[in-house]
Amino acid sequence: MKVGYIGLGHMGRGMAMNLVRAGNDVVVFDLSAEAMAPVVAAGATAASSVADLTKSVDVVFTSLPGPPQVEAVVLGKDGILANIEAGKVLFELSTSSRELALRIHDAFAEKGATMLDAPVSGGPAGAESGDMAFWVGGDVDVYERHLPLLKAMGDKPRHCGPIGSGTTVKLVNNVIGQMFLTVMAEAFSVGVKAGVDPLELWDALRLGVIGKGSALNMLTNQFLPGRFDPPAFALDLAFKDVTLATQLGRELGVPMRMANLTHAEMTEAVARGLGAKDCRIYLQLQLERAGVTIAVDPEELAQRQKAAKVA
């Protein structure tokens, strides 16, 4: 299988190098000759254009800055779509938009080619070391056929569902990360304003539930299965704690936008008579507004948790 790689920036260069090191026949292209040079020196072949690369390989990987670049390289004049043949495959690794992924997929299907959205997570260091997650959406058979290539670049490939699923997972991952940072900055501002040393605060928090593991673990017993009775910690008690925390913020003159939003959500849930349920019951309000239901099978959830611990 001849492999093409387009986009040799901070992320793409490391992944392309790993493909070469794994013994693959790799053709590369980037607008910067300087970016291509080390990969070519490692054994790759330089293409003269996107069109030249697309015509000469069986599968193409693209790693680009964002939707405008993806659209130009894939759908633009003399781009990948214009030159790809039936039976060939594109893995689009960029962090881009779901709408664009669906559009590219449909355009490729009209030519008998296949596109999978496969954004990555791990940063430049992970791209170099192979400590990378690939979240892939699209044809599962095509995904499995190309697993050796994905595993040559990163150790954690995962098929997430139909086309667009990979992009959705990546965007959810990134927005959660930034929301966590916002919440922590707000909470730390209150703690430090109240006189606690920031390093002491950080070190002390590591001993509590937030510091002991991933926040994702806080979703497993109630939120994901949709079971809030009997409570592990009652909403009434959690509401009291958040009320006291936001009161502290007011006493110190510290704005607490995220905490006050959470308090408002909890207030509504308490007003609905849900105070005796598990504290996570107020999270259902967002699901209600979104028009979605989450009720994961407990046995399947337990299997995934067991597999995660083994990994």
QUIWOPE-V581575 format. One record per pair of residues at least 24 apart in sequence whose C-alpha atoms are under 6 Angstrom apart, sorted by the first residue. I is the first residue (numbers start at 1). J is the second residue. D is the distance in Angstrom with one decimal. If there is no record, write none. Layout:
I/J/D, I/J/D
//
This chain:
2/57/4.9, 2/58/5.3, 3/57/5.5, 3/59/5.2, 4/28/5.7, 4/57/5.8, 4/60/4.5, 5/60/5.8, 5/61/4.8, 5/62/5.9, 6/30/6.0, 6/62/4.8, 7/62/6.0, 7/63/5.0, 7/64/5.6, 8/35/5.9, 10/124/5.6, 11/124/5.0, 11/127/5.7, 12/63/5.5, 14/127/4.8, 14/128/4.2, 15/127/5.3, 15/153/5.1, 18/153/5.4, 19/152/5.8, 50/79/6.0, 51/78/5.8, 51/79/5.9, 51/83/5.8, 54/80/6.0, 54/84/6.0, 58/88/5.4, 59/88/5.9, 59/89/4.8, 59/90/5.8, 60/90/4.7, 61/90/5.9, 61/91/4.9, 61/92/5.9, 62/92/5.1, 62/93/5.7, 63/93/5.1, 63/94/4.8, 64/94/5.3, 66/96/5.3, 67/96/5.0, 86/111/5.8, 86/112/4.3, 86/113/4.7, 87/112/6.0, 87/113/4.9, 88/113/5.2, 89/113/5.9, 89/114/4.8, 89/115/5.8, 90/115/4.7, 91/115/6.0, 91/116/5.0, 91/117/5.9, 92/117/4.9, 92/118/5.6, 93/118/4.7, 93/119/4.2, 94/119/5.2, 95/119/5.5, 98/164/5.2, 98/167/5.8, 101/164/6.0, 117/166/5.7, 118/166/5.4, 130/154/4.3, 131/155/5.8, 132/156/5.8, 133/157/5.5, 134/158/5.9, 135/166/4.5, 136/160/5.6, 136/166/4.4, 137/161/5.2, 137/162/5.0, 137/163/4.3, 137/164/5.4, 137/165/4.6, 137/166/4.6, 138/162/4.5, 138/163/3.9, 224/295/5.8, 224/296/5.4, 225/295/4.5, 225/296/4.5, 226/295/4.9, 228/277/5.6, 228/278/4.8, 229/277/5.6, 231/277/5.4, 231/278/3.9, 232/278/5.9, 233/278/5.4, 233/279/5.8, 234/276/5.5, 234/277/5.5, 234/278/4.5, 234/279/4.9, 235/275/4.8, 235/277/5.9, 235/278/5.4, 235/279/3.6, 236/275/4.6
//
